[in-house]
């Protein structure tokens, strides 16, 4: 366990039980959310690459349109 986490837990121990439970629930929810997204991204690298390519193509197209408009 890291020193920072140990400090946080030491401070949490001084809180009332209901506040400890509330913070514990937030931490667990955050960890679950992080795991969900890690798994989702791991399952869909091709989809993410396609979306990134589409976004870059759209960005480049707007830059070309803007450059053409500046020339006229």
C-alpha positions, 0 to 999 in steps of 0.5 A: 500500500502506498504512503498516500493511501495509508494517510487517507485511510488513517484520516478515514478511520477518524470519521463516523461510520456512515461517512466511512461507508459513503467514501468506501462506496464512492471508491468502490464505484470508481474502481468498478467504473474504471474496470468497466471502461478498461474492459470496454476499450479492450474489446473495441480497439478496432471501433475506437481506431475507426472513430479516431480516423473518422474524426481526423478526416472530418477535422482535415476536411474542415481545415481544407474548406477553411483554407479554400474560403480564405483564398476567395 
